[in-house]
Amino acid sequence: MANPWLKKNPFMGMWLSTANRVAGSLRGKATVQAKRQVKTAIAEAISPPAPKAKPRRKR
């Protein structure tokens, strides 16, 4: 008698395929966001600070 645990399950295959697709999408979005944050941090570290606004004089 064949072992039923070794049979292919099409529903399990579809579920795993969808799970891998979702995980890949989330990983891609997380990578893009991390790159944006690194680029912003580097740009802020390199650029000179913005001049502070002078307080207005009261009349």
MOPAC internal coordinates of N, CA, C and O (Angstrom, degrees):
PM7 1SCF
backbone

  N    0.0000 0     0.00 0     0.00 0    0    0    0
  C    1.4505 1     0.00 0     0.00 0    1    0    0
  C    1.5290 1   109.30 1     0.00 0    2    1    0
  O    1.2310 1   120.32 1   -43.53 1    3    2    1
  N    1.3187 1   116.99 1   136.47 1    3    2    1
  C    1.4665 1   122.22 1  -178.46 1    5    3    2
  C    1.5293 1   109.94 1   -76.42 1    6    5    3
  O    1.2310 1   121.45 1   -32.45 1    7    6    5
  N    1.2996 1   114.83 1   147.55 1    7    6    5
  C    1.4635 1   120.92 1   179.16 1    9    7    6
  C    1.5291 1   108.89 1   -75.08 1   10    9    7
  O    1.2310 1   118.95 1   -59.23 1   11   10    9
  N    1.3443 1   119.61 1   120.77 1   11   10    9
  C    1.4750 1   120.69 1  -177.59 1   13   11   10
  C    1.5228 1   112.89 1   -68.12 1   14   13   11
  O    1.2310 1   119.40 1   160.14 1   15   14   13
  N    1.3315 1   118.75 1   -19.86 1   15   14   13
  C    1.4612 1   121.60 1  -179.22 1   17   15   14
  C    1.5233 1   111.90 1   -74.57 1   18   17   15
  O    1.2310 1   120.48 1   162.51 1   19   18   17
  N    1.3193 1   116.68 1   -17.49 1   19   18   17
  C    1.4665 1   120.18 1  -178.28 1   21   19   18
  C    1.5291 1   112.54 1   -95.23 1   22   21   19
  O    1.2310 1   119.94 1   177.83 1   23   22   21
  N    1.3221 1   117.72 1    -2.17 1   23   22   21
  C    1.4645 1   120.71 1   178.92 1   25   23   22
  C    1.5307 1   109.84 1   -74.37 1   26   25   23
  O    1.2310 1   121.33 1   -29.03 1   27   26   25
  N    1.3104 1   115.06 1   150.97 1   27   26   25
  C    1.4685 1   119.60 1   178.27 1   29   27   26
  C    1.5264 1   109.34 1   -75.23 1   30   29   27
  O    1.2310 1   121.30 1   -39.03 1   31   30   29
  N    1.3343 1   115.11 1   140.97 1   31   30   29
  C    1.4560 1   121.12 1   179.99 1   33   31   30
  C    1.5307 1   106.87 1  -119.25 1   34   33   31
  O    1.2310 1   119.33 1   -72.30 1   35   34   33
  N    1.3275 1   118.88 1   107.70 1   35   34   33
  C    1.4701 1   120.32 1  -177.46 1   37   35   34
  C    1.5275 1   113.01 1   -63.15 1   38   37   35
  O    1.2310 1   119.59 1   147.23 1   39   38   37
  N    1.3281 1   118.38 1   -32.77 1   39   38   37
  C    1.4580 1   120.14 1   179.92 1   41   39   38
  C    1.5204 1   111.19 1   -69.31 1   42   41   39
  O    1.2310 1   120.48 1   142.15 1   43   42   41
  N    1.3378 1   116.68 1   -37.85 1   43   42   41
  C    1.4552 1   120.51 1   176.98 1   45   43   42
  C    1.5289 1   109.72 1   -64.71 1   46   45   43
  O    1.2310 1   120.64 1   140.24 1   47   46   45
  N    1.3212 1   116.38 1   -39.76 1   47   46   45
  C    1.4665 1   120.58 1   178.48 1   49   47   46
  C    1.5193 1   111.82 1   -63.17 1   50   49   47
  O    1.2310 1   120.47 1   137.30 1   51   50   49
  N    1.3336 1   116.70 1   -42.70 1   51   50   49
  C    1.4644 1   120.04 1   178.68 1   53   51   50
  C    1.5323 1   110.75 1   -65.87 1   54   53   51
  O    1.2310 1   120.92 1   139.26 1   55   54   53
  N    1.3407 1   115.85 1   -40.74 1   55   54   53
  C    1.4629 1   119.96 1  -179.55 1   57   55   54
  C    1.5234 1   110.59 1   -64.24 1   58   57   55
  O    1.2310 1   120.07 1   134.69 1   59   58   57
  N    1.3286 1   117.48 1   -45.31 1   59   58   57
  C    1.4650 1   121.01 1   179.59 1   61   59   58
  C    1.5257 1   111.39 1   -65.61 1   62   61   59
  O    1.2310 1   120.51 1   142.95 1   63   62   61
  N    1.3159 1   116.63 1   -37.05 1   63   62   61
  C    1.4637 1   120.23 1   178.35 1   65   63   62
  C    1.5248 1   110.49 1   -62.97 1   66   65   63
  O    1.2310 1   120.72 1   135.46 1   67   66   65
  N    1.3163 1   116.23 1   -44.54 1   67   66   65
  C    1.4642 1   120.19 1   178.61 1   69   67   66
  C    1.5236 1   110.94 1   -66.16 1   70   69   67
  O    1.2310 1   120.54 1   138.82 1   71   70   69
  N    1.3315 1   116.58 1   -41.18 1   71   70   69
  C    1.4656 1   120.24 1   179.51 1   73   71   70
  C    1.5324 1   110.59 1   -62.42 1   74   73   71
  O    1.2310 1   120.20 1   138.97 1   75   74   73
  N    1.3252 1   117.22 1   -41.03 1   75   74   73
  C    1.4650 1   120.39 1   178.43 1   77   75   74
  C    1.5275 1   110.94 1   -66.39 1   78   77   75
  O    1.2310 1   120.11 1   143.40 1   79   78   77
  N    1.3194 1   117.39 1   -36.60 1   79   78   77
  C    1.4547 1   120.42 1   179.07 1   81   79   78
  C    1.5272 1   110.65 1   -65.79 1   82   81   79
  O    1.2310 1   120.48 1   136.63 1   83   82   81
  N    1.3267 1   116.68 1   -43.37 1   83   82   81
  C    1.4656 1   121.46 1   178.98 1   85   83   82
  C    1.5252 1   110.43 1   -65.10 1   86   85   83
  O    1.2310 1   120.50 1   135.94 1   87   86   85
  N    1.3294 1   116.64 1   -44.06 1   87   86   85
  C    1.4667 1   120.43 1  -179.92 1   89   87   86
  C    1.5272 1   110.75 1   -62.85 1   90   89   87
  O    1.2310 1   120.01 1   139.69 1   91   90   89
  N    1.3133 1   117.58 1   -40.31 1   91   90   89
  C    1.4571 1   120.89 1   178.20 1   93   91   90
  C    1.5152 1   111.85 1   -64.65 1   94   93   91
  O    1.2310 1   120.50 1   139.83 1   95   94   93
  N    1.3196 1   116.66 1   -40.17 1   95   94   93
  C    1.4579 1   121.09 1   178.59 1   97   95   94
  C    1.5278 1   110.74 1   -64.18 1   98   97   95
  O    1.2310 1   120.48 1   134.08 1   99   98   97
  N    1.3310 1   116.69 1   -45.92 1   99   98   97
  C    1.4652 1   120.36 1   179.62 1  101   99   98
  C    1.5267 1   111.33 1   -64.67 1  102  101   99
  O    1.2310 1   120.67 1   140.68 1  103  102  101
  N    1.3267 1   116.33 1   -39.32 1  103  102  101
  C    1.4644 1   119.79 1   178.93 1  105  103  102
  C    1.5241 1   110.28 1   -63.88 1  106  105  103
  O    1.2310 1   120.26 1   139.84 1  107  106  105
  N    1.3229 1   117.11 1   -40.16 1  107  106  105
  C    1.4585 1   120.81 1   178.04 1  109  107  106
  C    1.5165 1   112.25 1   -63.77 1  110  109  107
  O    1.2310 1   120.55 1   136.53 1  111  110  109
  N    1.3294 1   116.55 1   -43.47 1  111  110  109
  C    1.4660 1   120.30 1   179.13 1  113  111  110
  C    1.5221 1   111.29 1   -65.40 1  114  113  111
  O    1.2310 1   120.37 1   140.34 1  115  114  113
  N    1.3306 1   116.91 1   -39.66 1  115  114  113
  C    1.4630 1   120.58 1   179.38 1  117  115  114
  C    1.5302 1   110.45 1   -66.09 1  118  117  115
  O    1.2310 1   120.34 1   141.34 1  119  118  117
  N    1.3288 1   116.95 1   -38.66 1  119  118  117
  C    1.4618 1   120.84 1   179.16 1  121  119  118
  C    1.5221 1   110.95 1   -64.85 1  122  121  119
  O    1.2310 1   120.32 1   136.13 1  123  122  121
  N    1.3206 1   117.00 1   -43.87 1  123  122  121
  C    1.4605 1   120.79 1   179.30 1  125  123  122
  C    1.5243 1   110.65 1   -62.75 1  126  125  123
  O    1.2310 1   120.22 1   136.64 1  127  126  125
  N    1.3291 1   117.19 1   -43.36 1  127  126  125
  C    1.4625 1   120.87 1   179.99 1  129  127  126
  C    1.5231 1   110.88 1   -64.16 1  130  129  127
  O    1.2310 1   120.09 1   139.02 1  131  130  129
  N    1.3246 1   117.43 1   -40.98 1  131  130  129
  C    1.4635 1   120.73 1   178.82 1  133  131  130
  C    1.5257 1   110.76 1   -63.84 1  134  133  131
  O    1.2310 1   120.34 1   139.06 1  135  134  133
  N    1.3238 1   116.95 1   -40.94 1  135  134  133
  C    1.4719 1   120.31 1   178.27 1  137  135  134
  C    1.5211 1   111.05 1   -63.81 1  138  137  135
  O    1.2310 1   120.42 1   140.46 1  139  138  137
  N    1.3488 1   116.80 1   -39.54 1  139  138  137
  C    1.4649 1   120.12 1   178.00 1  141  139  138
  C    1.5298 1   111.13 1   -62.46 1  142  141  139
  O    1.2310 1   120.90 1   136.90 1  143  142  141
  N    1.3328 1   115.88 1   -43.10 1  143  142  141
  C    1.4530 1   119.42 1  -178.76 1  145  143  142
  C    1.5212 1   111.29 1   -66.10 1  146  145  143
  O    1.2310 1   120.05 1   140.62 1  147  146  145
  N    1.3213 1   117.51 1   -39.38 1  147  146  145
  C    1.4639 1   120.98 1   178.50 1  149  147  146
  C    1.5225 1   109.98 1   -65.43 1  150  149  147
  O    1.2310 1   120.60 1   136.63 1  151  150  149
  N    1.3204 1   116.47 1   -43.37 1  151  150  149
  C    1.4640 1   120.27 1  -179.87 1  153  151  150
  C    1.5243 1   110.94 1   -62.67 1  154  153  151
  O    1.2310 1   120.42 1   138.51 1  155  154  153
  N    1.3399 1   116.80 1   -41.49 1  155  154  153
  C    1.4625 1   121.25 1   178.68 1  157  155  154
  C    1.5208 1   111.12 1   -65.13 1  158  157  155
  O    1.2310 1   120.15 1   137.21 1  159  158  157
  N    1.3266 1   117.32 1   -42.79 1  159  158  157
  C    1.4702 1   120.92 1  -179.39 1  161  159  158
  C    1.5236 1   110.38 1   -64.13 1  162  161  159
  O    1.2310 1   120.27 1   139.25 1  163  162  161
  N    1.3101 1   117.09 1   -40.75 1  163  162  161
  C    1.4678 1   120.54 1   179.33 1  165  163  162
  C    1.5220 1   110.13 1   -66.72 1  166  165  163
  O    1.2310 1   120.30 1   137.91 1  167  166  165
  N    1.3326 1   117.02 1   -42.09 1  167  166  165
  C    1.4655 1   120.71 1   179.86 1  169  167  166
  C    1.5232 1   110.87 1   -63.27 1  170  169  167
  O    1.2310 1   119.85 1   139.93 1  171  170  169
  N    1.3222 1   117.90 1   -40.07 1  171  170  169
  C    1.4650 1   120.90 1   178.81 1  173  171  170
  C    1.5285 1   111.27 1   -68.59 1  174  173  171
  O    1.2310 1   120.17 1   145.43 1  175  174  173
  N    1.3247 1   117.27 1   -34.57 1  175  174  173
  C    1.4618 1   120.72 1  -179.09 1  177  175  174
  C    1.5224 1   111.54 1   -72.31 1  178  177  175
  O    1.2310 1   120.22 1   147.65 1  179  178  177
  N    1.3122 1   117.18 1   -32.35 1  179  178  177
  C    1.4652 1   121.19 1  -176.16 1  181  179  178
  C    1.5259 1   112.13 1   -85.89 1  182  181  179
  O    1.2310 1   120.10 1   141.01 1  183  182  181
  N    1.3329 1   117.42 1   -38.99 1  183  182  181
  C    1.4626 1   120.40 1  -174.24 1  185  183  182
  C    1.5286 1   110.95 1   -71.60 1  186  185  183
  O    1.2310 1   120.43 1   -31.08 1  187  186  185
  N    1.3243 1   116.79 1   148.92 1  187  186  185
  C    1.4697 1   119.50 1   178.32 1  189  187  186
  C    1.5284 1   110.14 1   -69.51 1  190  189  187
  O    1.2310 1   120.21 1   -28.01 1  191  190  189
  N    1.3192 1   117.20 1   151.99 1  191  190  189
  C    1.4706 1   118.81 1  -179.72 1  193  191  190
  C    1.5338 1   110.79 1   -67.10 1  194  193  191
  O    1.2310 1   121.13 1   -31.78 1  195  194  193
  N    1.3035 1   115.44 1   148.22 1  195  194  193
  C    1.4638 1   120.48 1   179.83 1  197  195  194
  C    1.5274 1   109.15 1   -70.41 1  198  197  195
  O    1.2310 1   120.09 1   -36.40 1  199  198  197
  N    1.3207 1   117.44 1   143.60 1  199  198  197
  C    1.4626 1   119.17 1   179.17 1  201  199  198
  C    1.5221 1   110.68 1   -66.27 1  202  201  199
  O    1.2310 1   120.83 1   -37.24 1  203  202  201
  N    1.3338 1   116.02 1   142.76 1  203  202  201
  C    1.4519 1   120.28 1  -179.40 1  205  203  202
  C    1.5302 1   109.16 1   -79.43 1  206  205  203
  O    1.2310 1   121.16 1   -35.03 1  207  206  205
  N    1.3130 1   115.38 1   144.97 1  207  206  205
  C    1.4648 1   120.30 1   179.50 1  209  207  206
  C    1.5308 1   109.01 1   -72.85 1  210  209  207
  O    1.2310 1   121.00 1   -42.25 1  211  210  209
  N    1.3152 1   115.69 1   137.75 1  211  210  209
  C    1.4521 1   120.04 1   178.48 1  213  211  210
  C    1.5237 1   109.24 1   -77.64 1  214  213  211
  O    1.2310 1   120.03 1   -39.78 1  215  214  213
  N    1.3222 1   117.55 1   140.22 1  215  214  213
  C    1.4704 1   118.66 1   178.61 1  217  215  214
  C    1.5243 1   110.54 1   -67.33 1  218  217  215
  O    1.2310 1   121.00 1   -36.04 1  219  218  217
  N    1.3161 1   115.70 1   143.96 1  219  218  217
  C    1.4712 1   120.17 1  -179.63 1  221  219  218
  C    1.5131 1   109.81 1   -75.88 1  222  221  219
  O    1.2310 1   121.79 1   -35.50 1  223  222  221
  N    1.2960 1   114.17 1   144.50 1  223  222  221
  C    1.4719 1   120.40 1   178.62 1  225  223  222
  C    1.5083 1   110.46 1   -85.04 1  226  225  223
  O    1.2310 1   120.23 1   -46.14 1  227  226  225
  N    1.3089 1   117.16 1   133.86 1  227  226  225
  C    1.4559 1   120.84 1   179.38 1  229  227  226
  C    1.5148 1   109.69 1   -81.90 1  230  229  227
  O    1.2310 1   120.40 1   -35.84 1  231  230  229
  N    1.2773 1   116.84 1   144.16 1  231  230  229
  C    1.4701 1   121.89 1  -179.60 1  233  231  230
  C    1.4926 1   110.88 1  -102.68 1  234  233  231
  O    1.2310 1   120.10 1   180.00 1  235  234  233

